[in-house]
């Protein structure tokens, strides 16, 4: 019985994924663009919002961050950081191997706005 209790707690904790948790993994997409972070973020944001309604954008110290999250789980995180030649773009996905609602459209937006 103890085993099942530990297993249940592990499953519940695994369900909570923060943006920091995603950023500790390798990005699904890592590339650069000549666009500045704000211009690039404003290109991707409406496309992500068309794909999913749970998208938010925030300004960071080094650029912008777009997040798609449901229930305590960050599903997609787009980090856009200013570089000397434009922006470094990194897309992190909770389960990059799994198909998800709007996932293909979101990846296409990341690439399409470069």
N, C-alpha and C positions, 0 to 999 in steps of 0.2 A: 504494500500500500504506500509506503514511503517513496518508493520508486516513482509511482504515478503522480504523487504530489510534487516531487522535484521536476518531473517531466512537464507537468502543467504549468508550473511557475516559469520554467525555461521557455516554453512556447509563448507565454504571455509577454515576457521580457523581450523576446526576439521580435515581437510585433511592433515595438516602439522604436522607431528609427528617426533620429534627429538629423538635421543637415550636417552636423559635425561627424556623425557616424558615416554618412555617405562620403564625405570628403576624405575620410581615412582610407577609402578604397581607391582603386585605379579608376579613372574616368572612362566612360564609354566612348566619348569623343573628346579629343584634345587637339586644338588647332589654333590658328591665329587669323586675325582679320585686320585690314587696314583701317576699319572704322573705329572711332573712339567708343568707349564703353556705353555712353548714354545712347548714342545713335544706334548701336547694335542692339542694345536692350529694348529700345523702342520699336525696333523692327521685329524682334522675336515675340515680345509680349502679346500683341493682339493675335498672333497666330497660335500661341499657346492657349490663350483664352478661348479661341474658337474650338480648340481640341478638347479642353477641359475647363470647367467653371471654377475650379479651386486653385487658381494660380495667383500668386502675389509677387510683387517686385519691390525690392528695397535697395537703397543706396548703401554702399559699404565704404570703408576707408580707401579702398583701392579701385572701386568701380561699382558694379551692380550684381545683384543676385536675384534670380527668378526661382521660385519654388512652387511645385505642385504637390499638395499634401492632402491626405484624407485620414481622418480619425487619429491622430498621434503618429502617423507614419508619413515621412517625407518620401514621396515616390520618385520625383525628379528634381534635380538641383542643377541650375546653370550658373556657373561662376564666370563673371566677365571682369577681367582685371586689366587696368591700363598698362600699356607697354610703351616703349619709345617709338614704336612704329604702328601703334593702333591698340589692339586688345588681344589678350590671351583668353581663349574660350574653352571651358571644360564643362562637359555634361556628365553628371553622376546620376546613376539610376539604381533604385533599390534592388530590383531583380532584372538586370539588363538582358538576361537570357529569356525572360518570360514575356509573352505578349501582354500588353496592358491597354486599357481604355485610352485611346488617343496617342499612344506611344509612338507609332509610326509618323503621325503628323507632327509631333513635337520634335522628333529627330530631324525630320525634313525641314522644319522651321530653323533649327540650329544651323543646318548646312545651307539652306536657301538664303539666309541673311548675311552670309559671309561676304 
